[in-house]
Amino acid sequence: EKDEPGEEVRVTYRELLELTCRLGNTLKRQGVKRGDRVTIYMPPCPLAVASMLACARIGAVHAVVFAGFSAESLADRIQDGWCGCS
């Protein structure tokens, strides 16, 4: 469902699986591996769902922060979750 009533995006299970696999491979190419922590910052949409599933698929721990937070609040959440830290 989008913000406007009557607007929706439909995704089949196959489309979701393909997108999830592509995102998982992209994350792996970027160096994300099992046990790493990832913050997903995007509005609720099929791509956000696929991003969460891609992290789970490769074994990365993920935290979801939906749009609407200030830069400072977002930074606090990323730091609290130890995402992006070595």
C-alpha positions as CSV (number, residue, x, y, z in Angstrom):
1,E,0.0,0.0,0.0
2,K,1.2,3.5,-0.8
3,D,0.3,6.7,1.0
4,E,-2.6,7.5,-1.3
5,P,-5.7,5.3,-1.0
6,G,-6.1,2.9,-3.9
7,E,-2.4,3.0,-4.9
8,E,-0.7,-0.3,-4.4
9,V,2.2,-2.2,-5.9
10,R,1.7,-6.0,-6.4
11,V,4.7,-8.3,-6.4
12,T,4.6,-12.0,-7.1
13,Y,6.6,-14.4,-4.9
14,R,8.9,-15.1,-7.9
15,E,9.6,-11.3,-8.4
16,L,10.3,-10.9,-4.7
17,L,12.7,-13.9,-4.7
18,E,14.5,-12.6,-7.7
19,L,14.9,-9.1,-6.2
20,T,15.9,-10.6,-2.9
21,C,18.7,-12.7,-4.5
22,R,19.9,-9.8,-6.6
23,L,20.1,-7.6,-3.5
24,G,21.8,-10.3,-1.5
25,N,24.5,-10.7,-4.2
26,T,25.0,-6.9,-4.3
27,L,25.4,-6.8,-0.5
28,K,28.0,-9.7,-0.7
29,R,29.9,-7.9,-3.5
30,Q,30.0,-4.8,-1.2
31,G,31.6,-7.0,1.5
32,V,28.6,-7.7,3.7
33,K,28.9,-11.1,5.3
34,R,27.2,-13.4,7.9
35,G,27.1,-11.7,11.2
36,D,27.6,-8.1,9.9
37,R,25.1,-5.5,11.0
38,V,23.2,-3.5,8.4
39,T,20.8,-0.6,8.8
40,I,18.0,-0.3,6.2
41,Y,16.7,3.3,5.8
42,M,14.0,3.6,3.3
43,P,10.2,4.0,3.1
44,P,8.0,0.9,3.3
45,C,7.9,-0.6,-0.2
46,P,8.6,-3.9,-1.9
47,L,12.3,-3.0,-2.2
48,A,12.5,-2.5,1.6
49,V,11.0,-6.0,2.2
50,A,13.4,-7.5,-0.3
51,S,16.3,-5.7,1.5
52,M,15.3,-7.2,4.8
53,L,15.0,-10.7,3.2
54,A,18.3,-10.3,1.5
55,C,20.1,-9.5,4.8
56,A,18.4,-12.5,6.4
57,R,19.3,-14.7,3.4
58,I,23.1,-14.0,3.8
59,G,23.0,-14.0,7.6
60,A,23.5,-10.3,8.2
61,V,21.7,-8.8,11.2
62,H,19.5,-5.9,10.0
63,A,17.8,-3.0,11.7
64,V,15.0,-1.1,9.9
65,V,14.6,2.6,10.2
66,F,11.8,4.0,8.1
67,A,12.0,7.5,6.6
68,G,10.9,10.4,8.8
69,F,13.8,10.5,11.3
70,S,16.1,13.5,11.5
71,A,19.8,13.0,10.6
72,E,20.7,13.1,14.3
73,S,18.1,10.5,15.2
74,L,19.2,8.3,12.3
75,A,22.8,8.5,13.4
76,D,21.9,7.6,17.0
77,R,20.0,4.5,15.8
78,I,22.9,3.4,13.6
79,Q,25.4,3.9,16.4
80,D,23.1,2.1,19.0
81,G,22.9,-0.9,16.7
82,W,26.7,-0.9,16.1
83,C,26.0,-0.8,12.3
84,G,28.9,0.3,10.2
85,C,31.4,-0.1,13.1
86,S,34.4,-2.3,13.0
